[in-house]
Amino acid sequence: MNIGQAAEASGVSAKMIRYYEQTGLIPKAARLESGYRDYDEADIHRLRFIRGARDLGFTVEQIGALLALWSDRGRASADVKALALGHVDALKQKQAEIGAMIATLENLAKRCHGDDRPDCPIIDGLAADEAGAPRRRAPRRFGKVDALRA
């Protein structure tokens, strides 16, 4: 089947299929005489596995490790469990960081009058590292938000 059919059958976009080929998560597809990629059921099964892992938030590197474990019939389930639990820990960390961001934004929104006046604690909080101090550089995506809570 061609890449469009493979995308439909697997639930993975054609763009991502090409990306997974480039990164080595799936083998390079065979080519027909016409030059089109040709995927078989094993490729679709592998793409569905990748989609399931991505849906759970695994990184490309982690998916590579999972695929290696999946294809190793002599694998120890302890290895798979360790990888999964490591990912759970990372997700819990992100959850805590997101919880802190939510609490900060709720606190700032509570302090904002939300009227026609220009002063706004939300803007002031975003513009300062600490109370009254101008921000020196952009924070990381899931960085510290304690300074905004003040």
C-alpha positions as CSV (number, residue, x, y, z in Angstrom):
1,M,0.0,0.0,0.0
2,N,1.2,3.6,-0.7
3,I,1.9,6.1,2.0
4,G,-1.6,7.6,2.0
5,Q,-3.1,4.2,2.5
6,A,-0.6,3.4,5.2
7,A,-1.4,6.7,6.9
8,E,-5.1,5.9,6.9
9,A,-4.6,2.3,8.1
10,S,-2.2,3.2,10.9
11,G,-3.6,6.6,12.1
12,V,-0.2,8.2,11.5
13,S,0.1,11.0,9.1
14,A,2.2,10.6,5.9
15,K,4.5,13.4,7.2
16,M,5.1,11.5,10.4
17,I,5.6,8.2,8.5
18,R,8.4,9.9,6.5
19,Y,9.9,11.3,9.7
20,Y,9.8,7.9,11.4
21,E,11.7,6.5,8.4
22,Q,14.3,9.2,8.6
23,T,14.8,8.6,12.4
24,G,14.9,4.8,11.9
25,L,11.8,3.9,13.9
26,I,10.5,2.2,10.8
27,P,12.6,0.7,8.0
28,K,12.8,2.5,4.7
29,A,9.8,1.4,2.7
30,A,10.3,-0.6,-0.4
31,R,9.7,1.3,-3.6
32,L,7.5,0.4,-6.5
33,E,8.6,0.9,-10.1
34,S,6.7,4.1,-10.1
35,G,8.8,5.4,-7.2
36,Y,6.0,5.3,-4.6
37,R,6.7,3.8,-1.2
38,D,5.2,0.4,-0.6
39,Y,4.1,-0.5,3.0
40,D,3.0,-4.0,4.2
41,E,1.0,-5.1,7.2
42,A,4.1,-5.4,9.3
43,D,4.9,-1.7,8.7
44,I,1.3,-0.8,9.6
45,H,1.5,-2.8,12.8
46,R,4.8,-1.1,13.7
47,L,3.2,2.3,13.0
48,R,0.3,1.6,15.2
49,F,2.7,0.6,18.0
50,I,4.5,3.9,17.5
51,R,1.3,5.8,17.5
52,G,0.2,4.2,20.8
53,A,3.6,5.0,22.4
54,R,3.3,8.6,21.1
55,D,-0.2,8.9,22.5
56,L,1.3,8.0,25.9
57,G,3.9,10.8,25.6
58,F,7.0,8.6,25.0
59,T,9.8,10.4,23.1
60,V,11.2,9.2,19.8
61,E,14.2,7.8,21.7
62,Q,12.0,6.0,24.2
63,I,9.9,4.6,21.3
64,G,13.1,3.3,19.7
65,A,13.9,1.5,23.0
66,L,10.4,0.1,23.2
67,L,10.5,-1.1,19.6
68,A,13.8,-2.9,20.3
69,L,12.3,-4.5,23.3
70,W,9.1,-5.4,21.4
71,S,11.1,-7.2,18.7
72,D,13.4,-9.0,21.2
73,R,11.5,-12.2,22.1
74,G,14.1,-12.9,24.8
75,R,13.5,-9.5,26.5
76,A,12.9,-9.3,30.3
77,S,9.6,-7.7,31.1
78,A,11.5,-5.9,33.9
79,D,13.2,-3.8,31.2
80,V,9.9,-2.8,29.7
81,K,8.5,-2.0,33.1
82,A,11.5,0.1,34.1
83,L,11.2,2.1,30.9
84,A,7.5,2.6,31.5
85,L,7.9,3.6,35.2
86,G,10.7,6.0,34.3
87,H,8.2,7.7,31.9
88,V,5.6,7.7,34.6
89,D,8.0,9.6,36.9
90,A,8.7,12.2,34.1
91,L,5.0,12.6,33.5
92,K,4.4,13.2,37.3
93,Q,7.1,15.8,37.2
94,K,5.5,17.6,34.3
95,Q,2.1,17.3,36.1
96,A,3.6,19.0,39.2
97,E,5.1,21.7,37.0
98,I,1.8,22.3,35.2
99,G,0.0,22.3,38.6
100,A,2.3,25.1,39.7
101,M,1.7,27.0,36.5
102,I,-2.1,26.7,37.0
103,A,-1.9,27.8,40.6
104,T,0.2,30.8,39.6
105,L,-2.1,31.9,36.8
106,E,-5.2,31.4,39.0
107,N,-3.5,33.6,41.7
108,L,-2.6,36.3,39.2
109,A,-6.1,36.2,37.6
110,K,-7.7,36.5,41.1
111,R,-5.6,39.6,41.7
112,C,-6.5,41.2,38.4
113,H,-9.5,43.5,38.5
114,G,-10.5,42.7,34.9
115,D,-11.9,46.1,34.2
116,D,-11.0,49.1,32.0
117,R,-8.0,50.1,34.0
118,P,-4.6,49.4,32.5
119,D,-2.9,48.0,35.6
120,C,-2.9,44.3,35.7
121,P,-1.0,41.9,38.0
122,I,-0.9,39.3,35.3
123,I,1.1,41.5,33.0
124,D,3.2,42.8,35.9
125,G,3.9,39.2,37.0
126,L,4.9,38.1,33.6
127,A,7.3,41.1,33.2
128,A,9.2,40.5,36.4
129,D,11.5,37.7,37.7
130,E,10.8,38.7,41.2
131,A,8.4,41.3,42.6
132,G,9.4,44.5,40.9
133,A,12.5,43.2,39.2
134,P,12.5,43.2,35.3
135,R,12.9,39.9,33.6
136,R,16.4,39.3,32.3
137,R,15.8,36.3,30.0
138,A,13.0,34.0,28.8
139,P,12.2,31.2,31.2
140,R,12.3,27.5,30.2
141,R,9.0,26.0,29.0
142,F,8.3,24.4,32.3
143,G,10.4,26.6,34.5
144,K,10.1,28.1,37.9
145,V,6.9,30.1,38.5
146,D,7.3,30.9,42.2
147,A,8.2,34.5,41.5
148,L,4.9,35.1,39.8
149,R,2.9,33.8,42.8
150,A,3.9,36.7,45.1
